[in-house]
Each structure stands twice: as structure tokens, then as C-alpha cells.
């Protein structure tokens, strides 16, 4: 029997409602069981770790600090915290130190001025960490799947190649859920990646390792990929900044799994950083040359002219309510911008958001070509085996496998439907409006709450499907001493507005809070 669109969506929302109720009932039990098991990260002892990438790059160019010093400081911090985090897939410390020495040798002999170096090599000497799926030549590329264990990247992905050409030094590749297809930081080859603020909690995903490393002060620049929120969600849950660019401006070529043609516009490679001004530094390096003139990232933004819309909830009974502290942060951010710049707060509501979220979720599920697991003949059986730890996949992925198959059966959208809703949403933003919206419904969940993770992309995936720039801004710690974030979303090619607002909201909320400060 073929269900009508109305009946399919009704069943879909019932499924979401069941997940929501299950979370309310089982969440407290899971949290109680994990009580007292978290580990405390060592505090940051080296002051180099507390300097922004922008300032470090300038100090390197002026020969005020050596690249070798910086790389050694970060390698020491990584080695110190990774036993708590489990965020590394494979490191390349030896090669990185050789590259650092080569840069120092170059700087000792070159006649190039600091200004010339800033123009041609803005990231010269800056160590970066990279999500495994983005491809670093010679490094692991199994994306957490046992069957692919030992697979190596034959070359750098496009984004990594661009960053290297600008002087960056990759230190390692970091963990991701299997096939990057979950917001739960666990895979079968490396296990769980832990949140630096509470090691019994998830980091979010799928740029899980990057969230943990940047949030713990073990990386100054993390590179992730974002198909439905995979940069912004871990950034928010780990207390740092994360940016998803306008669709198509930063190449995801070389990413594995490869993005299907239908969703290439959704996917973006983007940075996670502790200091807001570093977003612009990295995005200037990531953006493909043909898009530079459209983005105008270095053009001054007049925040007096922007309009601010606010969305606190999904406004649908099937979705969880947003935590009150996150709602309060949205209002605080809007009032701060209004008071400081005279920005206008508008009450206009964005139409079609729930619809575009459903369409985007379906499009991703229906079109992913690199994910062999999604063609598994028995997802329900794999899910049941996963509950007992006997699946070939991690338990969260086995759960996601089953959920996505159900969604694919329940939802059926055509490409022209997405185009129609997308145009409506573009019109809402125009050239000078931002939307302040949560990154997640709450702060990080316990690892064992993976069954309830299917709702996590509700606030993020529409920016992907509409090709909108979106920046996660950390808002400090909540009463549980856990970080949370909000998003700043703008119209297509208005990334500079997102980045400018992020820099201002860093002043409003205080920016990144080192995790060990409150442990």
C-alpha cells in the first residue's frame, strides 16, 4: 500500500515524537549511571597555546617565535590530553616537526617582508589538525569502518592542499563516526571520542575529534566537513567557533565518503577555532579563487545595517524544546547587537524551515554514494545486533543505519520541492538579515544517549540544503558547566556578516572557556 504524503509525514513525526519521549524517560537513568565517572583534563601550562592563530602567524612572520616552538607546544598538549579524549586516528608528528624546521630555515634566509609573507603564505608555520575524512596524504582514511581499516589517503584533499599551499602544517588526522554519518562520536576502529568538558559525554559529530582537540586547547585550527551540521554541532558542544561556508565556495574534492552530485551544494569544508578572528584567516585560505570576489571576506561590515531575526524552537511537538539557557543566550545576543550597533530586531518568522529540514534529510539519505553501509540488506537485524555489541558497525552507526532506512521509506521528496523552499528562504534573508538560532537543543549528551541523536541536525541541516553561511558561536558554560552555542546564519555569500557578528558575540559571551578551568 502506498501512503500519501500526509500519512508519510505523520508517521515520520510520530517516530520523532517517540524518540523525544524516550529521551525524556531514559535520559535521566543514563545520566545517573554515568555520574562520577568523568576525568579531569590537565590545565594548559604553555602560554603559546593561549595565542590565536592570527597572532601566531604574525609572530612567525616577524621572527618573534619559531614554528618549531609552536609545533612542539601543540604536540605536547595533544599528547597530554588525548588519553582523556581519544580524538586521534593517526599522527604525523615526526614529519610535522621536519616541516616546521624547514619553515624556520626558510625564514632565516628569505628576503621576503612580513607583509609579503602575509599576502602569499598567511598560514605559514601554523599547525592544524584535520578530520580524517578530509584526506591527508599517507594518513588513515578508513572513516571509522572496520572493513576499510588500514586504508590510506593517496593524496591531500583539495582543502588540505590549499591550506598547505598557504603554509599550514598538518599534525594529525582525527576521529569521525563511521562514514561521517552520525552526530555521535564513536566508531568501530577507535571507539568513543570524549568531550573535553565531561569525558562521559559525546563531542557531537561528525567532526568529533576536531571538536575535542580544539575545545581542549590541543589544536589552534581544526578542519572539518559539514554536510548537515558536522562542523557546527561539535563546535557548539565543545565550546568553540565553527563555520560552514556558502554552498560550493570551499571545495570538498578528495573527501571520503565522496559527496553525491545531488548534495555537493550541501557539503562544506570548514574551520573550528577557539578565537573568532581565526575564522576569517582560515576561510581566506579555503575559499576557491573564483569565489573570492563574491564573498569579499575582508570587506568591512556595517552592523548598524543588519536586521536580526530570532528562532528559539522548531515549533513542532515532535521535536524537543530548546534548553532555557540557550533561549536566553539568543535574546542576549540580539539585545547586545541592538544596543551596541542599533541593529534592528524583527519579528518575521522564517517559513518552510521544518519542510526544508525534512527534504534535506531525505536528500542526504537517498543520494549518499560513498556509504556502502546504507545499502545493507538487513538494517533492522544490524541494529538489533548493535544493541548487543555484535554488529560489524559501531552501535550508534547501526542505530543510524536503521533510522535512515526508515526515513527513506517514509519520506519522498523531489528536487524541485527543495528549490522552491530554498528560494523562499533566500528571500527571507536578503543581503542584510541574520537569523540567530540554536546549534543544538541542549548541551552535550552522555555517550549512551545515542538512540536520541537523530534529532540533532534539526537546527543545522537547513543551512546546508539552502547553501547558507552559518557560524556557531560559543556562549559560555551552562549550569552543568557544559558549553553550548548558537548559530549566526545569513544569506548566500554573506559569510563576512556571520564572521563579523561572531567576533562581536565573542565579546558579548567571553569566547572560549578552557575546560580545565572549571574541573
Secondary structure, DSSP 4 states (H G I P E B T S, - for coil): -PPPHHHHHHHHHHHHHHHHHHHHHHHHHHHHHTTT---PPPPP--GGGGS-HHHHHHHHHTTSS-HHHHHHHHHHHHHHHHHHH--EEEE-HHHHHHHHHHHHHHHHH----HHHHHHH-TTTT-EEEEEGGG--TTSB--TT-GGGTT-B-SS--HHHHHHHHTT-EEEEEE--SGGG--SS-EETTTEEPPBTTBTTB---SSSHHHHHHHHTTS-SEEEEEESSSTTHHHHHHTT-EEEEPSTTSS--TT-SSPPPGGGTTT-EEEEEESSTHHHHHHHHHHS-GGGHHHH-TTS---GGG-EEEEE----STTSPPPPHHHHHHHHHHHHHHHHHH-PEE--PPPTTHHHHHHHHHHHHHHH-SS-GGGG-TTHHHHHHHHHTT-SSS-HHHHHHHHHHHHHHHH----HHHHHHHHHHHHHHHTTTEEEEEESSSSSPPBGGGGGGGGGTTTTTHHHHHTT--EEEEEEEE-TTS-EEEEEEE-STT-HHHHHHHHHHHHHHH-S---GGGG-
